[in-house]
Amino acid sequence: MARVKEYGNAELEEKLRDTNYYTTDSNPQFLEDVKKLSRTAANMCYQCGTCTGSCPSAPRSSYRIRLFMRKGVLGLEQEALNDPDLWLCTTCYSCTDRCPRDLAPTDVIMAMRNLAFKVDIVPRNFLKTVQLIYNTGHGVPNNDVNRAARVKLGLPADPPTTHSYPEFIPGIQKIMDFYKMKENADRILAEESK
């Protein structure tokens, strides 16, 4: 008897089956949007599992990139964008390096994240990181403990980034302003706190 992969969600498992290519709640345009943003032919994924097997996050979490590739192909937009696992990808590109089809699953995830951001589906910690990058140029700004450790190692207290060259922060802010990243992060966080 063939072993069936179970994801612990009977409704999703039914949608992922091959009985129907698109169901009434799928969005075929979702795959096209993902392909356009990611510049990878996600529909060429044949579910070999190399991406998930290569993923450093998979053994430590519920994250399965192969599942997101499948959701994209089937147009399961709401299931993909509302899945908190979408944000567990570390963007290490191991899956992309090893894909036998030369696809870029990491870029598919990034495309899905961009689509989620457009409809305000972003974890709070990511929004806080946007604010930090806007203000300091870093997602994890330098602090006194890190500075002391760097000096102890014989390094300058501040790395050669915007910590040492704050004159580059306005350029970072200009890019983020163009994409309305900080504006949207501030708005979403303010609405969330109401």
Number of C-alpha atoms within 10 A of each C-alpha: 3 4 5 6 7 9 12 8 8 10 9 14 12 11 18 18 11 9 9 11 13 16 13 6 11 19 17 17 12 21 24 17 16 28 20 13 16 21 14 17 19 23 16 12 19 12 12 12 15 16 26 20 17 18 21 16 17 16 12 8 10 12 21 21 27 20 16 24 25 20 22 29 26 23 24 23 24 14 14 22 24 13 14 14 15 19 17 15 18 11 15 12 17 19 24 20 15 15 18 13 13 14 22 22 27 23 20 25 24 18 19 26 19 18 18 19 17 11 9 14 16 21 13 13 9 13 20 16 17 21 20 16 19 22 16 20 22 17 15 10 14 14 10 10 9 13 16 15 13 15 12 11 10 9 12 14 20 18 13 9 13 16 17 12 12 12 10 14 18 14 13 16 19 12 12 17 14 10 11 13 18 22 14 17 21 16 13 17 16 10 9 9 6 5
